Amino acid sequence: MNNLVLRRLRYALNLRETAMVEIFKLANAKVTVGHVTNLLKREKQSGFVECSAREMGQFLDGLIIKLRGPREDGAAPAKSEQINNNMILKKIRIALELREEDLLDIMQIADFKFSKSEMSAFFRKPGSRQYKPCGDQMLRNFLIGLCEKKRPSENDKKPT
């Protein structure tokens, strides 16, 4: 799933491999263009490398720093060895400065209906009784909607 997230974010944000290497560097990760290329490959392609939870976290932390700047207190992002779909969604939300309405709009673009309360349950702390784990299908649909919002297909573009 992490490789899919990387591929979809790359497409949605129109990033080149060299830009992705720079994003990794912002989170103190040392990767090469070749490694990023292998992370972006599909499972059945030669040279495919599975994106670890650590690498996914580093990329998302770097993306936050690139798009929003470093934290005001100068602290580095917390290192997360285990990253789940909820954390991925939260970090994308932070990086892109998405509000609840934006998230619901993105889900609607992907034809995935959600209420505000259902969406906010993904951002609660895991111990909260309102917490809801974000499933693969929900994250996949979010990424599809994000791609359509950021880079609409030719059929969806309106003439000017």
Secondary structure by P-SEA (a helix, b strand, c coil): caaaaaaaaaaaacccaaaaaaaaaaacccccaaaaaaaaccccccccccccaaaaaaaaaaaaaaacccccccccccccccccaaaaaaaaaaaacccaaaaaaaaaaacccccaaaaaaaacccccccbbbbcaaaaaaaaaaaaaaacccccccccc
